[in-house]
Amino acid sequence: MYAFTDQCTGLAKLVPELYGVLGRNGDALTDVTYAYRMHATDTGYTNAFALRGGVFEALGALDAVDVTVLGTEANLLAVFQRKLNPVKALLLGKIKVDGNKAALLKLAAFL
């Protein structure tokens, strides 16, 4: 996935690939049962999904989530591309996390 991520220029291209990876790796995510949203504050790109015992499910824009990650599209993409350390991004205010941070850590351990 990371080779593909490095070629992406936007979240709209990256997120479907990420969803595919999550869908194919449910056995490695069986202890993850949370809902997530990513929101690019500058472009308005928003996407949400859930993992229920590792089973991937796409969510709608109005569905409730446990955690939302917010930031500019460039900063969110840089985190996925490993050009921006997520902890540093949080400390510098380049991304923000609203909600259950433990939910985010569960997913981050896989990614």
Sequence and secondary structure as in RCSB ss.txt:
>XXXX:A:sequence
MYAFTDQCTGLAKLVPELYGVLGRNGDALTDVTYAYRMHATDTGYTNAFALRGGVFEALGALDAVDVTVLGTEAN
LLAVFQRKLNPVKALLLGKIKVDGNKAALLKLAAFL
>XXXX:A:secstr
 HHHHHH  SHHHHHHHHHHHHHHTGGGGTT EEEEEEEETTT  EEEEEEETTEEEEE TTS  SEEEEE HHH
HHHHHTTSS HHHHHHTTSEEEEE HHHHHHHHHH 
